[in-house]
Structures are given as C-alpha cells and as structure tokens.
Amino acid sequence: MNWEYNMMDLANDLPGINDIPSVHQPVLLNEVMTFLDPQPGQFIIDGTVDGGGHAAAIVERIGAKGTFVGLDWDKQLLERCKKRFVGQSNVILLHGNYAELPEVMEKNDLVKSLGRADGLLVDLGFSSEQLEASGRGFSFREEFKDEPLLMTYDDSRTPVYQILREESEESLANIIFEFGGERASRRIAKAIKDHGRKNAIKTSGELADVVRSVLSTKYEHGRIDPATRTFQAFRIYANGELENLKTLLANLEKIIKTGGKAVIISFHSVEDGIVKRAFQSLAKESKITIVTKKPVEGTREEIKNNPRSRSAKIRVAQII
Ligand SMILES: C[S@@+](CC[C@H](N)C(=O)[O-])C[C@H]1O[C@@H](n2cnc3c(N)ncnc32)[C@H](O)[C@@H]1O
C-alpha cells in the first residue's frame, strides 16, 4: 500500500452531518453539460451512472442517433437505472469498474462498432442512494445501524467487517489516518481490535459506536459525526478508490477519441490532487490539453440547492 497522502488533504473537506441530501440530484449539472458539450449523434460514456441523473441530460442531448454507455460497479443501482431508460435502445447500461473501461468496451464490442468515445464523465465516490438504501453499511447514522458492514460497491471486494478482522492494528491505523485524515487513528484502531477480541464488529452501528467511544462528543464542535472520517477511510480503502481513479486516468486515450473530453468530478482534495497531477503529466507528454487550469466549483446557488456540490470540483481534459 502507498501511504503518500497527507492527512491534512482530507481534513477540511468532509460533508457535515446534514449535508447529505436524501434525494439524489446530479451535482454541477450545468457545468458538466457545458464542458462535456454532448452533441446529437455522439457516443458518450458515463463511468459512474448510478441513478442516471447526469445520464438523463446527456441522453436527451445526444438524441436517438447517439449512443450512451453507462457503467456502474453497483449492480443494484444499475438495475434501478435500467428501469429509468427502459425501451431506449441507444442507452447501454453495463456493470463494471471504470478502472477496467478499455476491457469493458472491448468485451462489449463497443470499440469495433463505435470506436472510442466523444466524451467521458466520471462522478467519483458514492451516492445518497448507497448511503440510505443499499443495505451495505455505508452510513453511520442511527437508522442504518443494523446494516452489515460491507461498504463495498461490488461483491468482488473484501467487506469492511473482514478487513477489521484480518488487518493488524497498525495497518488499520494507517488506513484510518491515510484515507480519512483522522488524527485519532491509532486510538480508534486499538479500540476496534480490543472490541473485536471480545465481539467481532459486524454492523455499521457497531463500528460507529466503537469510534464514538474513543472520540469526544465535542468532536469538531459537532460539525461532523465522530465516525465520519473513519467511515470515509474504510470506504475508500475497501473499494480501492484511489487506485481505480489512477488507472482510469492512465487509460483515457484508450477510451476517448482525439478531440473528445474527459470530465472528472471529485469530492476531496486527495482525489482532486490525483486528477490534477495525472492531467499535468499527460499534458507534458502532449496526450491531452488541460481545459480547466483550475478546478471548477459549484455556484453559490448550486451549493445552496444541493449540499453535496459543496466539495465537488470538476477538472476537464481534451484528448490530443
Ligand atoms: C456520485 S455517484 C454518481 C451519480 C451520477 N452521476 C448521477 O447523476 O446519478 C457515484 C457512483 O459511482 C459508482 N462507482 C464507484 N466506484 C466505481 C468504479 N470503480 N467503477 C464504476 N462505478 C463506480 C458508485 O457505485 C456510484 O453509483
């Protein structure tokens, strides 16, 4: 594992307790549509289609002659999304990891029939549906406390309850520190292991209670739940989120045709830093032009209407 990230990168950009909306709204939709600029007849890929919020706007723009491919690693969400686009033969919804997009395109004969895409959208992380309706233990909130502590998008990944059992105390502390920016990582890791020796942690509520037992109720002046950073850390680690992102960025030219754009939305500065550095090195190699010199953020109005957009940042590159 690579422990290169700085904890302060993650420290200030977590959503507050009341910032997760219960109905999913696509973030920065206007900005996405402006940068991606889908045209009638084009071939657009959404690597994180989820409930199809951005997808619906893209599908409308490319029209019946265009092709939309939506990928998601979460089978349950993909099934829901299929219902939204039923009867639309130009909408292809596929299960898979965006880190494997070139292979997914090849396997589904997309390259042979359509070539590379005119544009790619990736809206990183997880959605409110996963928090509130997946039953996979993503949430530390009281009402979801009995959910099994999986926190994985796909069953191929090791669930968090197993990670807690198998990893050493030191390794757990490193995960919590590195991917959660949590200063109390060592104390939390010790409490997890101490608890696990008597009673294995199996549910999201059990993990949240162990974290809360270690941290003060005045944690961050009540701005965020004490379990926020630990949950974020295990979600990122369990799904290999940063590795997936790096692989996707290394594959852009295999996915998108010359002149096509990659629009990436990230939610914390570690992700944004990975996108920024990958774009810089691809630009140096003359493989892309960077369209957004600085990351683009939501307008005040957007942030007011959709709290999830508060920490969202868009970076865009055009393939040369
Ligand atoms: C923030 S949501 C996307 C929301 C979507 N843009 C919309 O407007 O409805 C992120 C989605 O990415 C999916 N996801 C996370 N990691 C993934 C991966 N490596 N490959 C494919 N999908 C992934 C999650 O399952 C989730 O559905």
PDBQT file of the ligand as one rigid body, heavy atoms in Angstrom, charges set to zero:
ROOT
HETATM    1  C1  LIG A 401     -21.763  10.015  -7.065  1.00  0.00    +0.000 C 
HETATM    2  S1  LIG A 401     -22.463   8.613  -7.766  1.00  0.00    +0.000 S 
HETATM    3  C2  LIG A 401     -22.760   9.098  -9.432  1.00  0.00    +0.000 C 
HETATM    4  C3  LIG A 401     -24.039   9.858  -9.618  1.00  0.00    +0.000 C 
HETATM    5  C4  LIG A 401     -24.475  10.042 -11.058  1.00  0.00    +0.000 C 
HETATM    6  N1  LIG A 401     -23.550  10.880 -11.770  1.00  0.00    +0.000 N 
HETATM    7  C5  LIG A 401     -25.885  10.589 -11.155  1.00  0.00    +0.000 C 
HETATM    8  O1  LIG A 401     -26.016  11.755 -11.542  1.00  0.00    +0.000 OA
HETATM    9  O2  LIG A 401     -26.846   9.884 -10.835  1.00  0.00    +0.000 OA
HETATM   10  C6  LIG A 401     -21.076   7.589  -7.897  1.00  0.00    +0.000 C 
HETATM   11  C7  LIG A 401     -21.341   6.219  -8.468  1.00  0.00    +0.000 C 
HETATM   12  O3  LIG A 401     -20.093   5.669  -8.834  1.00  0.00    +0.000 OA
HETATM   13  C8  LIG A 401     -20.144   4.279  -8.634  1.00  0.00    +0.000 C 
HETATM   14  N2  LIG A 401     -18.768   3.801  -8.573  1.00  0.00    +0.000 N 
HETATM   15  C9  LIG A 401     -17.870   3.966  -7.576  1.00  0.00    +0.000 A 
HETATM   16  N3  LIG A 401     -16.692   3.414  -7.922  1.00  0.00    +0.000 NA
HETATM   17  C10 LIG A 401     -16.856   2.904  -9.158  1.00  0.00    +0.000 A 
HETATM   18  C11 LIG A 401     -15.996   2.207 -10.042  1.00  0.00    +0.000 A 
HETATM   19  N4  LIG A 401     -14.727   1.960  -9.722  1.00  0.00    +0.000 N 
HETATM   20  N5  LIG A 401     -16.488   1.838 -11.246  1.00  0.00    +0.000 NA
HETATM   21  C12 LIG A 401     -17.782   2.107 -11.588  1.00  0.00    +0.000 A 
HETATM   22  N6  LIG A 401     -18.645   2.746 -10.776  1.00  0.00    +0.000 NA
HETATM   23  C13 LIG A 401     -18.179   3.150  -9.582  1.00  0.00    +0.000 A 
HETATM   24  C14 LIG A 401     -20.924   4.127  -7.368  1.00  0.00    +0.000 C 
HETATM   25  O4  LIG A 401     -21.488   2.836  -7.294  1.00  0.00    +0.000 OA
HETATM   26  C15 LIG A 401     -21.983   5.232  -7.528  1.00  0.00    +0.000 C 
HETATM   27  O5  LIG A 401     -23.133   4.706  -8.112  1.00  0.00    +0.000 OA
ENDROOT
TORSDOF 0
